Amino acid sequence: AVESHALKGENFHLGTQVNSSISSQPRFGQNMDVIMVIGGVSEGGDYLSECVGYFIDEDRWVNLPHTHNHLDGHAVVVTESYLYVAGSMEPSFAKTMERYNPGRNIWEQVSNLITRKHSFGLTEVKGNLYSIGGRGYFIPGFKEVAVYNPDQDKWHNLESAPKTLQDVKVITIDNRFVYMAARTPVDGDNEDGLRSVIIRYDVDTRQWQDCESLPLLDNYCCFQMVVGNTNFYHTASFCPRSYTLDHEEAKR
């Protein structure tokens, strides 16, 4: 539906006509500005596989192919060629990962996560995907860090984080530094026994460092900071953002 519309719209602006059988074929290599909404929970409490896209320039919604899995609490990341979704609160799908191919308008299944989990961080650095922290079933949280190589379609574990990280949201700076707003269990008077933390992971050196705040580069970063102390993470997932600017410049 997306690719067919793209072709028809393009020819409309050019003042040309195109054969309908051709217009129904995928437009390989052509991407559009679309906001995608994936999965979630219905009013009746059912986990969903629905996927819809919002065409920004045209102010309208379009139904896209359903995912293979029922998703809530899943992590989302966009790469140069694909959109990946992984994990879920639904136990049967908590280990799965799949990706959306915009050139073909289909979902493709890829290798599963190593651990069943949800509410974790997922980001791309130098072509690889990094899965960090999260929640499990009857498990308060994970320190797990794993990396996925798309060319090999394979996950492997790295050294764990220094603390349990739940409800993780990430931004990436300089294709190297992964900043996270997360919550970690503590012994204290907090109502839910958790406190918010900001922590940084250096992908090159695999070193961790506690931080006072996220680099507040734009409204997205400010938004992450605002919701860092709330339970909002339990009800929504956001695609991480990567910033190409130099890390020292970002810290300023």
N, C-alpha and C positions, 0 to 999 in steps of 0.2 A: 504493500500500500504506500509506503513512504517513497520507494524508488519510482513507482509508477506516477505518483503525484509530482515528483521532482521533474520527470521528463516532460509531462504535460504542461506544467507551469513554465518550464524553460522555453518550450516551443510556442506557448501563448505569447510570451514576451517578445519572441523573435518574429512573430507573425507567420509562423510556418505550421504545417500540419504533419502528423506522423502516423504511421500505420498502428492500429490499436494492438496488434499482436506484438509489435516491437515495444510499444510503450509499457507493456506488462512485464518486460524482462528487467532484471536488476541492472542498475547503473553502476557498474563496478568502478570504484575509486571516487565516487561522488558522495560527500557527506553534507548533511544539512544541519542548521542550528536548531536542535531539538532538545527539549528537556524531557528526560525519561523518568517515569514513576513506576517502580517495580515492586510487586508483592505487597505485603502488609496484612492487616487483619480486617475481616468484614465486620459489619455491625453485629452479626451473630456469633462472632468470635472464631471464625474459620480462617486458617492461614490461606493466603491467596497466591496464585501463579500469574495473575493478570499483569500486563505491561501496557502502558499507554504513553504516547509521546505528545508533547505540546510544541506546535510549530510557532516559534517566537515571532517571526515576521508576519504570520498570517493570523495570529491570535485564535488558534483553534486546536482541538484535541483530536488525535488519531489513535485507533486501536492498533497495537503492534502484536506480534506473535507472543503467546504465553511462554513463560519459562517452563522448563521440565520439572521444576521443583516448587514446593509451596514455601514461601519465604516470609519471615519476619525476623527482625534483629540481625539481618544479613549485612555484610559489608559490601561496598561498591567501590570500584576504581575504574577510571577511564585511561586507556593507553592510546598510543597513536593510531592503532588499528581496531581496537576492540573495547567493549565495556564488559568488565568482569563482575559477577556477583558470587558470593561465597558464604557458607554457613547459614544457619536458621535456628529459630527457637523450636521449630517442629523437629522432634528427634529423628524422624526418618530421613530428613534432608539436611541435618546439621553438619554433615561432613562433605557435602557436595559443593562443587564449583562449576559454573558454566559461563560462557561469554557470548555477547551479542555481536554479530558481524553486520555492521551497517551497510556494507556493500552488497550483501546477499539478503539482508532482512531476515536473518534466522538466528536462533540460539544454538550454540555448539557446546557439547559436553566435553569437559577436560578433566584432568586428574583431580581426585578428591583431596581435600585437606587431610593433614595427618591426624588431626583431633576433631571430634565433634564439638562445635562451639558456636557462640553467637556474641554479638556486642563487642567485637574486636576491631582493631585497626587494620586496614588494608591499603597499601600505597605502592606506587611504582617508583623505583630508583634505578636508573641506568638499564632499563629494559627488563628488569626482574621485579616480581611482586614480593612484598614483605607483609607477612601476617604477624600481628603483635597482640599479645594478651587475649582478653575475652573472658566470657563466662561459659561454664559447662553445666551439666545436669548433675545435681548433688555435689557440685564442685564450686566453691565460692569464687574462683577465678584462676587465671593462668598467668604464668611468667613466660610462656612459650613465645619464641621468635622463630619463624620459619621463612624460607625463601623459595620462590617458585621460578623456574626457568622456562619460559614459554616455548623456546626452541626444543627443549628436551621433554616438555610436558611433565615435569617432575618436581616434587617438593622435597626439601631436606631441612632438618632442624639446625639452628645455630645455637650459640650459647644463650641461656635464658636471661631475661631482664632481671634487674636486682630486686624488683618488688612485683607483687601481683598487680596486674593492670586490668581493670574492668571498664566497660562502657567507653572504649577508646575512640577518640577522634584525632585525626592527624593532618598536618600540613608538611610539605617537603620543601626545603630550601637548597638551592644550588646543586640539585641532583645528588645530594649527599646527606644532609642533615634532616632527620625526621623528628619534628616536634609533636608531642602528644599531650592532649588534655585527657585525663583519665581519673578513675577513682580507685582507691586501694583500701583494703580492710585495715582497721586500726582498733586498738583497745582504748575506748574512750566513751564519752557521754553523747557522741553523735547518735541521732535517732536511728540511723540504719547501720551504724558501725563502720561507716566509710568516710574517707576524706578525699577531697579533690587534690590532684597533683599535676604539675607540668614537668615533663621530663623530655630530654633530647637524646636521640640515638644517632651516633655517627656510623654510617654504613661502612665507610672505608676502614676505620680503626676498630669498629664494633665496641666502642666505648659509650657509657651512659653518663648523663649529667643532669642533676636536678636544676630546674630553672624557676625564676620568679614569675615569668609570664611568657605567653607566646609572642613572637614578633608581630606587633600589631600593624601589619602592612596595609590592610584594607578592611572593609566591613565584614568580610568572611572570617578573618582572624578575630575581629572583635566579637562576632557572634559566637565563635567557639569558646571564647573566654567567658562570655555571659552565661552560656548554658553549662559551663564546666562545673558549677556548684548546684545543679538541679538534677531532677530525675528525667529530664527531657530525653536523654540518651536512650531510655528504655522504650520510647515510643516512636523514634524516628532515626533514620540513617541518612548520612550525607556523604556525597562523593568528596574525597580529599582533594585538595588543591596543591599544585606544585608551582613554586616560584623560581625563576631562573636567575634572579639577581644574586650577586655575590653574598656569601654568608655574613661577612663583616658589615656589609652595607645593610643587610636585613636587621642585624642586631642594633644598629644605630637608629 
